[in-house]
Amino acid sequence: MTDILAIFADPANWAAIAALITMEVVLGIDNLIFISILTNKLPEQYRARARQIGIGLALGLRLVLLSLIAFIVTLTAPLFEAFNHAFSWRDLILIAGGLFLVWKATTEIHHNVDANTNDDIFDSPKTSLTFGAAIAQIIMLDLVFSIDSIITAVGMTDHVPIMFLAVIVAVSVMLTAAGPLSRFIEKNPTVVMLALAFLFMIGMTLIAEGFGTHVPKGYIYAAMAFSVAVEGLNMLSRRVRQKREAA
């Protein structure tokens, strides 16, 4: 306990705490967007519970992985080489998660733009999402984002208590923002398409990272922020036009 208090009392660690919390919150945006879109497909009475369970699982997974940090670090060790790149378990997990996100975003975009049900690879006999299926998909993406988050955190600090604090704060922010974000997405259909495009882009980024091509997160989030700003102007323009027509 004394050692932990000494870590947080050291001013030299305060910058690391602030940077790591910021990083965890930013990385949590991807996870939160996915959870918001997915839970909005459930009946309204189950949405809040599914969000709470999904975000709670994200916290649990991150804390468990932090306790296994010595094992997590070994996931970056090369397993085999192909295409002039040494693949590790982390790479394979990122590729699998990226492919899942690309598939999920593509199917959701398909169902949003095509009102007719066709017998193609994107349609299934049961189009409604069950509570269990939603939780299962959230767990899968939680695992991918959690491993990436923990490995990134390891590169920023050697103090596990700082990592625990950053994770708890970041997930608390996610829990607070989940409800408002889900309601905002539900009330603004055009934002749904934008969010799905974000998920597709994030999926492609994960795949690129898995194949050894580093994509600076700053570029991704700058593009997302710019798109959100443009969509905000579009929403403002529509409201002004509606007020003029009603006057």
SEZALO-821487 format. One record per residue (C-alpha): x, y, z; residue number from 1; residue in three letters. Coordinates in pm, 1 decimal. Layout:
BEGIN
@px X	py Y	pz Z	pos NUM	code Ala
...
END
This chain:
BEGIN
@px 0.0	py 0.0	pz 0.0	pos 1	code Met
@px 286.1	py 236.1	pz 86.2	pos 2	code Thr
@px 448.6	py 170.6	pz -252.1	pos 3	code Asp
@px 122.2	py 248.9	pz -433.2	pos 4	code Ile
@px 76.7	py 575.4	pz -243.0	pos 5	code Leu
@px 436.2	py 668.1	pz -323.9	pos 6	code Ala
@px 369.1	py 614.9	pz -694.7	pos 7	code Ile
@px 68.4	py 850.0	pz -696.6	pos 8	code Phe
@px 241.5	py 1102.2	pz -470.8	pos 9	code Ala
@px 535.6	py 1137.5	pz -708.5	pos 10	code Asp
@px 481.5	py 1446.7	pz -932.0	pos 11	code Pro
@px 691.0	py 1278.4	pz -1199.0	pos 12	code Ala
@px 411.8	py 1023.2	pz -1245.1	pos 13	code Asn
@px 129.5	py 1276.7	pz -1270.0	pos 14	code Trp
@px 199.8	py 1348.8	pz -1636.5	pos 15	code Ala
@px 200.8	py 975.9	pz -1708.6	pos 16	code Ala
@px -132.8	py 938.8	pz -1527.9	pos 17	code Ile
@px -290.9	py 1223.8	pz -1727.6	pos 18	code Ala
@px -151.4	py 1098.3	pz -2059.9	pos 19	code Ala
@px -256.3	py 740.7	pz -1996.0	pos 20	code Leu
@px -609.5	py 837.5	pz -1888.6	pos 21	code Ile
@px -644.5	py 1052.0	pz -2202.2	pos 22	code Thr
@px -515.7	py 768.8	pz -2419.8	pos 23	code Met
@px -751.8	py 514.9	pz -2261.4	pos 24	code Glu
@px -1051.5	py 748.5	pz -2304.6	pos 25	code Val
@px -965.3	py 811.1	pz -2670.0	pos 26	code Val
@px -915.1	py 440.4	pz -2742.2	pos 27	code Leu
@px -1244.6	py 371.5	pz -2566.7	pos 28	code Gly
@px -1432.3	py 581.2	pz -2823.1	pos 29	code Ile
@px -1406.7	py 298.5	pz -3078.3	pos 30	code Asp
@px -1548.5	py 49.2	pz -2831.9	pos 31	code Asn
@px -1823.5	py 287.0	pz -2722.6	pos 32	code Leu
@px -1941.5	py 356.7	pz -3078.0	pos 33	code Ile
@px -1969.1	py -15.3	pz -3145.9	pos 34	code Phe
@px -2158.9	py -80.8	pz -2821.8	pos 35	code Ile
@px -2397.3	py 210.8	pz -2889.0	pos 36	code Ser
@px -2483.1	py 98.3	pz -3241.5	pos 37	code Ile
@px -2521.0	py -265.5	pz -3141.2	pos 38	code Leu
@px -2739.6	py -208.2	pz -2834.7	pos 39	code Thr
@px -2967.9	py 27.2	pz -3030.5	pos 40	code Asn
@px -3078.1	py -277.5	pz -3231.2	pos 41	code Lys
@px -3218.4	py -438.3	pz -2916.6	pos 42	code Leu
@px -3569.2	py -375.9	pz -2776.7	pos 43	code Pro
@px -3565.4	py -52.3	pz -2578.8	pos 44	code Glu
@px -3613.5	py -219.6	pz -2240.4	pos 45	code Gln
@px -3288.9	py -417.4	pz -2284.1	pos 46	code Tyr
@px -3061.8	py -144.8	pz -2419.2	pos 47	code Arg
@px -2944.7	py 15.7	pz -2095.4	pos 48	code Ala
@px -2877.8	py -323.3	pz -1938.1	pos 49	code Arg
@px -2682.2	py -441.8	pz -2243.1	pos 50	code Ala
@px -2471.2	py -123.7	pz -2240.9	pos 51	code Arg
@px -2396.8	py -163.7	pz -1871.6	pos 52	code Gln
@px -2302.4	py -528.9	pz -1912.4	pos 53	code Ile
@px -2092.2	py -457.2	pz -2222.1	pos 54	code Gly
@px -1900.3	py -173.3	pz -2060.9	pos 55	code Ile
@px -1870.1	py -368.9	pz -1735.0	pos 56	code Gly
@px -1716.3	py -655.5	pz -1931.5	pos 57	code Leu
@px -1476.3	py -409.1	pz -2093.3	pos 58	code Ala
@px -1362.3	py -300.2	pz -1746.9	pos 59	code Leu
@px -1338.0	py -658.8	pz -1623.2	pos 60	code Gly
@px -1137.2	py -773.4	pz -1923.7	pos 61	code Leu
@px -894.4	py -483.4	pz -1894.8	pos 62	code Arg
@px -837.9	py -542.6	pz -1522.3	pos 63	code Leu
@px -789.6	py -916.1	pz -1575.2	pos 64	code Val
@px -544.4	py -851.7	pz -1858.2	pos 65	code Leu
@px -356.7	py -602.4	pz -1641.7	pos 66	code Leu
@px -318.1	py -870.4	pz -1376.0	pos 67	code Ser
@px -174.7	py -1095.8	pz -1649.3	pos 68	code Leu
@px 45.6	py -824.4	pz -1789.8	pos 69	code Ile
@px 353.9	py -1044.4	pz -1799.7	pos 70	code Ala
@px 163.4	py -1280.7	pz -2029.9	pos 71	code Phe
@px 12.3	py -999.9	pz -2238.9	pos 72	code Ile
@px 357.3	py -863.7	pz -2319.8	pos 73	code Val
@px 452.3	py -1202.4	pz -2469.2	pos 74	code Thr
@px 168.6	py -1166.6	pz -2722.7	pos 75	code Leu
@px 396.7	py -936.2	pz -2921.4	pos 76	code Thr
@px 657.4	py -1212.1	pz -2968.7	pos 77	code Ala
@px 676.7	py -1334.8	pz -3333.2	pos 78	code Pro
@px 500.8	py -1663.0	pz -3411.7	pos 79	code Leu
@px 568.0	py -1699.6	pz -3783.5	pos 80	code Phe
@px 672.1	py -1491.1	pz -4079.5	pos 81	code Glu
@px 471.1	py -1423.1	pz -4394.6	pos 82	code Ala
@px 457.9	py -1141.3	pz -4649.7	pos 83	code Phe
@px 787.1	py -1009.0	pz -4506.5	pos 84	code Asn
@px 622.8	py -957.4	pz -4167.3	pos 85	code His
@px 666.6	py -1152.1	pz -3843.0	pos 86	code Ala
@px 316.1	py -1213.3	pz -3709.8	pos 87	code Phe
@px 248.3	py -1230.7	pz -3336.9	pos 88	code Ser
@px -63.3	py -1326.9	pz -3141.0	pos 89	code Trp
@px -140.2	py -956.1	pz -3106.3	pos 90	code Arg
@px -129.3	py -915.5	pz -3484.8	pos 91	code Asp
@px -362.7	py -1210.6	pz -3537.8	pos 92	code Leu
@px -606.6	py -1079.5	pz -3277.4	pos 93	code Ile
@px -605.2	py -732.8	pz -3436.5	pos 94	code Leu
@px -663.5	py -880.1	pz -3783.7	pos 95	code Ile
@px -951.3	py -1096.8	pz -3658.1	pos 96	code Ala
@px -1107.2	py -802.3	pz -3475.1	pos 97	code Gly
@px -1059.4	py -577.0	pz -3776.8	pos 98	code Gly
@px -1222.8	py -826.8	pz -4010.5	pos 99	code Leu
@px -1515.6	py -860.6	pz -3769.4	pos 100	code Phe
@px -1560.0	py -482.3	pz -3754.7	pos 101	code Leu
@px -1542.8	py -450.9	pz -4133.8	pos 102	code Val
@px -1796.9	py -730.4	pz -4172.4	pos 103	code Trp
@px -2027.0	py -586.9	pz -3906.5	pos 104	code Lys
@px -2010.3	py -232.5	pz -4044.9	pos 105	code Ala
@px -2068.1	py -357.1	pz -4400.5	pos 106	code Thr
@px -2374.2	py -563.3	pz -4305.7	pos 107	code Thr
@px -2523.7	py -277.7	pz -4104.7	pos 108	code Glu
@px -2466.0	py -29.2	pz -4388.2	pos 109	code Ile
@px -2626.2	py -277.9	pz -4628.9	pos 110	code His
@px -2939.1	py -311.1	pz -4415.0	pos 111	code His
@px -2959.2	py 66.2	pz -4370.1	pos 112	code Asn
@px -2946.2	py 149.2	pz -4740.8	pos 113	code Val
@px -3150.1	py -145.9	pz -4871.9	pos 114	code Asp
@px -3503.0	py -163.7	pz -4733.0	pos 115	code Ala
@px -3577.9	py -484.8	pz -4926.8	pos 116	code Asn
@px -3475.5	py -821.7	pz -4788.5	pos 117	code Thr
@px -3269.8	py -1009.8	pz -5044.5	pos 118	code Asn
@px -3129.4	py -1358.5	pz -5034.9	pos 119	code Asp
@px -2763.2	py -1258.6	pz -5027.2	pos 120	code Asp
@px -2467.5	py -1305.5	pz -4797.4	pos 121	code Ile
@px -2569.7	py -1007.2	pz -4586.8	pos 122	code Phe
@px -2916.9	py -1134.1	pz -4496.1	pos 123	code Asp
@px -3008.2	py -1407.1	pz -4251.4	pos 124	code Ser
@px -3342.3	py -1571.4	pz -4171.4	pos 125	code Pro
@px -3345.2	py -1393.9	pz -3835.7	pos 126	code Lys
@px -3265.6	py -1025.5	pz -3868.7	pos 127	code Thr
@px -3346.0	py -924.8	pz -3510.8	pos 128	code Ser
@px -3056.5	py -917.4	pz -3267.2	pos 129	code Leu
@px -3093.9	py -1114.7	pz -2946.4	pos 130	code Thr
@px -2961.4	py -998.7	pz -2610.6	pos 131	code Phe
@px -2717.1	py -1290.1	pz -2593.4	pos 132	code Gly
@px -2587.2	py -1227.9	pz -2945.5	pos 133	code Ala
@px -2529.8	py -860.6	pz -2866.2	pos 134	code Ala
@px -2332.8	py -944.2	pz -2550.0	pos 135	code Ile
@px -2128.2	py -1207.5	pz -2737.5	pos 136	code Ala
@px -2030.4	py -956.1	pz -3007.3	pos 137	code Gln
@px -1948.1	py -692.9	pz -2745.7	pos 138	code Ile
@px -1723.6	py -941.6	pz -2560.6	pos 139	code Ile
@px -1533.9	py -1018.1	pz -2882.3	pos 140	code Met
@px -1462.3	py -653.7	pz -2956.7	pos 141	code Leu
@px -1393.4	py -580.0	pz -2588.4	pos 142	code Asp
@px -1118.6	py -841.6	pz -2600.4	pos 143	code Leu
@px -957.8	py -694.2	pz -2912.3	pos 144	code Val
@px -967.5	py -335.7	pz -2786.6	pos 145	code Phe
@px -858.2	py -440.6	pz -2437.0	pos 146	code Ser
@px -545.6	py -620.1	pz -2556.0	pos 147	code Ile
@px -449.9	py -328.8	pz -2781.7	pos 148	code Asp
@px -517.0	py -84.9	pz -2496.5	pos 149	code Ser
@px -306.6	py -277.2	pz -2242.4	pos 150	code Ile
@px -12.1	py -322.5	pz -2478.8	pos 151	code Ile
@px -21.7	py 50.7	pz -2558.1	pos 152	code Thr
@px -34.1	py 130.7	pz -2186.0	pos 153	code Ala
@px 269.5	py -87.9	pz -2119.2	pos 154	code Val
@px 466.4	py 128.6	pz -2360.5	pos 155	code Gly
@px 374.1	py 443.9	pz -2168.2	pos 156	code Met
@px 444.9	py 347.9	pz -1806.0	pos 157	code Thr
@px 596.1	py 69.0	pz -1597.2	pos 158	code Asp
@px 363.0	py 123.6	pz -1301.0	pos 159	code His
@px 67.9	py -117.6	pz -1298.1	pos 160	code Val
@px -131.8	py 90.0	pz -1039.6	pos 161	code Pro
@px -126.6	py 382.5	pz -1284.5	pos 162	code Ile
@px -261.3	py 153.3	pz -1556.4	pos 163	code Met
@px -538.5	py 33.7	pz -1323.7	pos 164	code Phe
@px -638.1	py 392.5	pz -1243.4	pos 165	code Leu
@px -638.7	py 495.2	pz -1611.1	pos 166	code Ala
@px -853.6	py 197.8	pz -1708.9	pos 167	code Val
@px -1106.7	py 256.3	pz -1430.1	pos 168	code Ile
@px -1138.1	py 627.5	pz -1513.2	pos 169	code Val
@px -1168.8	py 561.5	pz -1887.7	pos 170	code Ala
@px -1436.4	py 293.8	pz -1844.6	pos 171	code Val
@px -1624.5	py 521.8	pz -1600.8	pos 172	code Ser
@px -1628.5	py 789.1	pz -1873.0	pos 173	code Val
@px -1757.8	py 529.9	pz -2120.9	pos 174	code Met
@px -2033.1	py 428.2	pz -1879.9	pos 175	code Leu
@px -2138.9	py 791.2	pz -1834.2	pos 176	code Thr
@px -2133.7	py 870.8	pz -2206.7	pos 177	code Ala
@px -2293.0	py 546.7	pz -2331.5	pos 178	code Ala
@px -2657.1	py 645.7	pz -2270.3	pos 179	code Gly
@px -2643.0	py 998.2	pz -2421.5	pos 180	code Pro
@px -2439.8	py 873.1	pz -2719.1	pos 181	code Leu
@px -2682.3	py 588.1	pz -2790.5	pos 182	code Ser
@px -2982.6	py 822.6	pz -2772.1	pos 183	code Arg
@px -2809.5	py 1076.2	pz -2996.2	pos 184	code Phe
@px -2729.5	py 809.7	pz -3256.3	pos 185	code Ile
@px -3086.6	py 676.8	pz -3243.2	pos 186	code Glu
@px -3243.0	py 1022.2	pz -3292.8	pos 187	code Lys
@px -3014.0	py 1116.2	pz -3582.4	pos 188	code Asn
@px -3023.0	py 851.9	pz -3859.0	pos 189	code Pro
@px -2748.5	py 1021.7	pz -4060.2	pos 190	code Thr
@px -2516.0	py 990.4	pz -3761.4	pos 191	code Val
@px -2572.1	py 613.3	pz -3767.9	pos 192	code Val
@px -2423.0	py 593.7	pz -4117.7	pos 193	code Met
@px -2133.1	py 814.3	pz -4009.8	pos 194	code Leu
@px -2069.4	py 594.2	pz -3706.0	pos 195	code Ala
@px -2079.1	py 281.3	pz -3922.6	pos 196	code Leu
@px -1824.8	py 443.0	pz -4154.8	pos 197	code Ala
@px -1607.1	py 506.9	pz -3848.9	pos 198	code Phe
@px -1632.1	py 140.3	pz -3751.1	pos 199	code Leu
@px -1533.7	py 36.4	pz -4103.5	pos 200	code Phe
@px -1233.9	py 270.0	pz -4092.4	pos 201	code Met
@px -1132.7	py 144.5	pz -3747.9	pos 202	code Ile
@px -1161.4	py -214.5	pz -3872.1	pos 203	code Gly
@px -934.3	py -141.2	pz -4167.8	pos 204	code Met
@px -689.5	py 29.2	pz -3930.5	pos 205	code Thr
@px -679.9	py -278.3	pz -3706.5	pos 206	code Leu
@px -612.6	py -499.9	pz -4008.2	pos 207	code Ile
@px -333.3	py -268.6	pz -4125.0	pos 208	code Ala
@px -181.4	py -272.0	pz -3774.6	pos 209	code Glu
@px -198.3	py -650.8	pz -3773.8	pos 210	code Gly
@px -2.1	py -662.2	pz -4099.2	pos 211	code Phe
@px 266.1	py -435.8	pz -3953.2	pos 212	code Gly
@px 158.5	py -103.5	pz -4104.2	pos 213	code Thr
@px 137.5	py 149.7	pz -3824.3	pos 214	code His
@px -140.4	py 403.7	pz -3870.8	pos 215	code Val
@px -102.9	py 703.1	pz -3633.9	pos 216	code Pro
@px -417.9	py 722.8	pz -3422.5	pos 217	code Lys
@px -404.8	py 1102.2	pz -3442.8	pos 218	code Gly
@px -487.7	py 1092.8	pz -3814.0	pos 219	code Tyr
@px -782.4	py 860.0	pz -3752.8	pos 220	code Ile
@px -934.7	py 1067.8	pz -3476.2	pos 221	code Tyr
@px -867.8	py 1394.2	pz -3662.2	pos 222	code Ala
@px -1061.7	py 1255.7	pz -3960.0	pos 223	code Ala
@px -1341.1	py 1144.4	pz -3728.6	pos 224	code Met
@px -1354.6	py 1485.4	pz -3558.4	pos 225	code Ala
@px -1366.2	py 1663.2	pz -3896.0	pos 226	code Phe
@px -1648.7	py 1436.7	pz -4015.9	pos 227	code Ser
@px -1843.6	py 1496.6	pz -3694.5	pos 228	code Val
@px -1797.7	py 1873.4	pz -3734.0	pos 229	code Ala
@px -1928.4	py 1859.8	pz -4093.2	pos 230	code Val
@px -2225.5	py 1646.5	pz -3986.0	pos 231	code Glu
@px -2292.8	py 1893.5	pz -3703.7	pos 232	code Gly
@px -2312.8	py 2174.3	pz -3959.7	pos 233	code Leu
@px -2547.6	py 1963.9	pz -4171.5	pos 234	code Asn
@px -2773.2	py 1902.5	pz -3870.7	pos 235	code Met
@px -2772.6	py 2273.3	pz -3786.6	pos 236	code Leu
@px -2855.9	py 2357.2	pz -4147.3	pos 237	code Ser
@px -3149.7	py 2112.7	pz -4147.7	pos 238	code Arg
@px -3288.6	py 2259.1	pz -3825.4	pos 239	code Arg
@px -3266.1	py 2613.8	pz -3959.0	pos 240	code Val
@px -3439.7	py 2508.9	pz -4281.4	pos 241	code Arg
@px -3715.7	py 2330.9	pz -4087.7	pos 242	code Gln
@px -3773.9	py 2641.8	pz -3873.6	pos 243	code Lys
@px -3797.2	py 2859.1	pz -4184.8	pos 244	code Arg
@px -4047.6	py 2623.4	pz -4346.1	pos 245	code Glu
@px -4255.9	py 2612.2	pz -4027.5	pos 246	code Ala
@px -4261.3	py 2993.5	pz -3993.1	pos 247	code Ala
END
